[in-house]
Amino acid sequence: MTTTSESFIKPPVFSIIIIGDEILSGKRADKHLPKLIELLGQRGLALAHASYVGDDPTLITQSLSRAFASGDVVFSCGGIGATPDDHTRQCAAKALGQELVLHPKAEALIRERMQDTAREQGTTYEPDRPDNIHRLNMGVFPAQAEIIPNPYNKIPGFSCSGASGGRVYFVPGFPVMAWPMMEWVLDTHYCEFFSQSSQVERSVIVYGAMEAALTPLMEQIEHHHSAVKVFSLPSVDHPEHGRHIELGVKGPTQAVDLAYPALLEGLHQLAAKLGPELVRER
């Protein structure tokens, strides 16, 4: 099989962690997962993994440690406030082995927000008032953090990278804040991966084959065409095709257009009995 050079950059793996007891208890329904899928899809990207964790510092730290070690781009939603049930900032620092420090840009933005609030309420801004000092805790991040601007109320989120290259973007649990912040992250840091091509699946029905016999071909396709994923969907009682395997590739259209003919060529070399071909836009 011929190796083909691909002219686009493989995008990073995108994941999300949603934090909060209120989600797991059913008090609130999570809206972040479908929104991030939408935001990524609008940009020709896709979500690879999602997880939920309650307000348990040990579990949050474990989840973030895995995220930092993954090499993925991970959005973490919730728990970055300054109330006793907000643990995310502290857990991020622990997962990274870094101290928590007041970020100077975050401090400036939070103070600016407090001044705005005082003006709106017709009161005098008192920087040393205990509640105002406490609000600065919302800008206490791991030492090497970078801020994420918040267009709703200026209170920033933050991002950090792990030693293995995983980067986690921490945003609030409130959709009105989190969603534009996630958009800003994508548009600022990952626009080079946008719309390299639309996403598509191309597949073919294979009759009478065993997955084990097709596995070497699948591995070969993924080796030579790293921007696509090969998939197999076996069925034993399909009303039209009976026992069969739907074998295909999915990913950016450019990559699929290169990989799919190679897949068909490999199936012909195996003398596989082929049925209809399928195309699905993603």
CORKAFEN-V257983 format. One record per backbone hydrogen bond with DSSP energy under -1.0 kcal/mol. NH is the residue of the N-H (numbers start at 1). CO is the residue of the C=O. E is the energy in kcal/mol with one decimal. If there is no record, write none. Layout:
# CORKAFEN-V257983
nh: (NH	NH)
co: (CO	CO)
e: (E	E)
This chain:
# CORKAFEN-V257983
nh: (15	16	17	18	19	20	24	25	28	35	36	37	38	39	40	41	42	43	44	45	48	49	51	53	56	60	61	62	63	64	65	66	67	68	69	73	74	75	76	77	78	86	88	91	92	93	94	95	96	97	98	101	103	107	108	109	110	111	112	113	114	115	116	117	118	119	120	121	123	129	133	134	135	137	138	139	140	141	143	145	146	148	154	157	158	159	160	162	165	166	167	168	169	170	171	177	178	179	181	182	183	184	185	186	187	188	189	190	193	194	195	200	201	202	203	204	205	206	207	214	215	218	219	220	221	222	223	224	225	228	229	231	233	235	242	244	245	246	247	248	249	250	251	253	256	257	259	260	263	264	265	266	267	268	269	270	271	272	275	278	280	282)
co: (73	49	75	51	77	53	20	21	22	31	32	33	34	35	36	37	38	40	41	40	14	14	16	18	54	56	57	58	59	60	61	62	63	64	65	13	167	15	169	17	171	83	79	87	88	89	90	91	92	93	93	141	139	103	104	105	106	107	108	109	110	111	112	113	114	115	116	117	118	126	129	130	131	134	135	136	137	101	99	142	159	157	150	148	170	146	168	166	162	68	72	160	74	158	76	174	174	175	177	178	179	180	181	182	183	184	185	186	190	191	43	251	280	249	278	247	276	245	273	210	211	214	215	216	217	218	219	220	221	225	250	248	246	244	238	235	206	233	204	231	202	229	200	198	252	253	255	256	259	260	261	262	263	264	265	266	268	267	205	203	201	199)
e: (-2.7	-1.5	-3.1	-2.6	-2.7	-2.4	-1.3	-2.5	-2.3	-1.4	-2.9	-2.2	-2.0	-2.9	-2.7	-2.5	-2.3	-1.3	-1.6	-2.9	-3.2	-1.0	-1.7	-2.2	-2.2	-2.8	-2.5	-2.1	-2.4	-2.6	-2.4	-2.0	-1.9	-2.8	-1.5	-3.2	-2.9	-2.3	-3.1	-2.7	-2.4	-2.2	-1.6	-2.6	-2.5	-1.9	-2.1	-2.7	-1.7	-1.3	-2.3	-3.0	-2.7	-2.8	-2.1	-2.1	-2.6	-2.6	-2.1	-2.2	-2.3	-2.2	-2.2	-2.5	-2.2	-2.2	-2.5	-2.0	-2.8	-1.6	-2.3	-2.3	-1.6	-2.0	-1.8	-2.3	-1.8	-2.5	-1.9	-2.3	-2.2	-2.1	-2.0	-2.4	-1.5	-2.7	-1.9	-2.8	-1.7	-1.4	-2.4	-2.5	-3.2	-3.4	-2.8	-1.5	-3.2	-2.3	-1.4	-2.5	-2.2	-2.1	-2.1	-2.4	-2.9	-2.2	-2.6	-1.8	-1.7	-1.5	-1.9	-2.6	-2.6	-2.5	-2.5	-2.5	-2.3	-3.1	-3.0	-1.2	-1.5	-2.2	-2.7	-2.2	-2.4	-2.2	-1.9	-2.1	-2.0	-1.7	-2.6	-2.6	-2.3	-2.8	-1.7	-2.4	-2.3	-2.1	-2.6	-2.5	-2.4	-2.3	-2.1	-3.1	-2.7	-2.8	-2.4	-3.0	-2.0	-2.5	-2.5	-2.2	-2.1	-2.5	-2.1	-1.2	-1.4	-2.4	-3.3	-3.0	-2.5	-2.3)
